[in-house]
Amino acid sequence: MVRLHGSGGQSPPEAVLEGAPGGCSVDGSTTVCTLSDSRSGHFEFDIQPTGYEKVHVSETVAEMETHGSCCSCGYMPRAVDVQLKPQ
């Protein structure tokens, strides 16, 4: 998940994911982009928020070890915060 933070006092921007499956939506005062590819690995993609510079994201999501009969999604969820720059 990537949380986009715009300029103070402005509404959160609409945004589009480029180069990765998923989508972006406004959640309160923040725009949240979530990949639909739920797994560990390296992810590299762009986000284009309306009225702001394009953001390039390059993140690695670690694999999670499971022990015994524990149920797990198999990866360590990540949340990345990005401060947007106006165009």
Buried (B, 14 or more C-beta within 10 A) or exposed (E): EBBBBBEEEEEBBEBEBEEBEBEBEBEEEEBBBBBEEEEBEEBEBEBBBEEBEBBEBEEEBEEEEEEEEEEEEEBEEBEEEBEBEEE
